[in-house]
Amino acid sequence: MFLTSFISTFELAIIIPAVILITLFPIWALVDLIRSDNSVDSKILWVIIIFFFNILGSILYFLFGRPKRGYNNYHGSYYRKRDERYRTN
């Protein structure tokens, strides 16, 4: 009740989702980055960008830093090698 005496319900309805977005979007970007097939140097650079530029860095990562999705979303090279072992030609 103490918080609502200074901030209206409408303002809380805007502030709470914004705080959740600001918190979760960079975490989502970092998890995606860790699971990606990017090189170690590229991952380090993107971690620094996401850490210092929070939302903007996350948006930049999703626009420019993600590897192109083709055969498989994550660890595509592993699955390609596995499938090649079992291929009968």
N, C-alpha and C positions, 0 to 999 in steps of 0.2 A: 503494500500500500504506500510505502514511503516514496517509491519511484513514480508511481502514478499520480502523486500529488503535484509533481513538477512537470511531468510529461503526459500529454493526453493520450488516449487510446489510439487515435489516428496516427499520431507520431510514432508510437510503439509499433504499430502495424507496418510502418515503413522502416524503422530502425532495425528491428529484429531480423527480418529477411536480408537486409543489407549486410549486417554483421555476419550472418551465416554464409552469405555468398562470398564475402571478403575472406572468410576463414577457410571455407571448403574448396573454392575454386583453385587456389594455389596448391592445396594438398592433392587434389585430383590431378593437376598438371604434373606434380612431382612423382606421383605413383605411376602415371602414364609414361613419364620420362624414364623412370627406373626400369620399367618393363619393356621398353622399346629396344630396338636393335641399333641404336646410335652408338658411335664410338665413345670411348671413355672421355676423350678430350671434349667432345661435343656435349656429353652429359654434364661435365663439370661446368662448362660455360653456361649451359641452360639453367643449372641449379643456381648459379650466381645471379643470372638475369631474373629468374623467378623470385629469388630471395630478396633482391634489392628493389625490384619494381613490381612486386606483389601481383595485383590484378593485371596491369599492363604487361608484365612479363609473362603471365599465364596466357593471356590472349595472344601475344606474339609467338609463344611456343606452339599453341594449337594452330596458328595460322602458318608458321614457317618452319618450326623445329621438328614436327612429327615426321617420322619416315613415311614415305608413300606406302599406302596400304595396297597390297596386291594379293598374293597367294593366301596369306594368313595374317590376322591382326597382330599377333605377338609371336615372337620367336619363329618366324616363318622359315628361316634357314634350317632350323632343327627339324621341322616337319617335312621340308623338302628332302633333306638327307634321309630321313626315316622312310619316306615313301619311295625313294629311289632304291633303297635296299630291297624292298619287297616287290618291286616292279619286275615283271617277267617279260623280257623282250627276246 
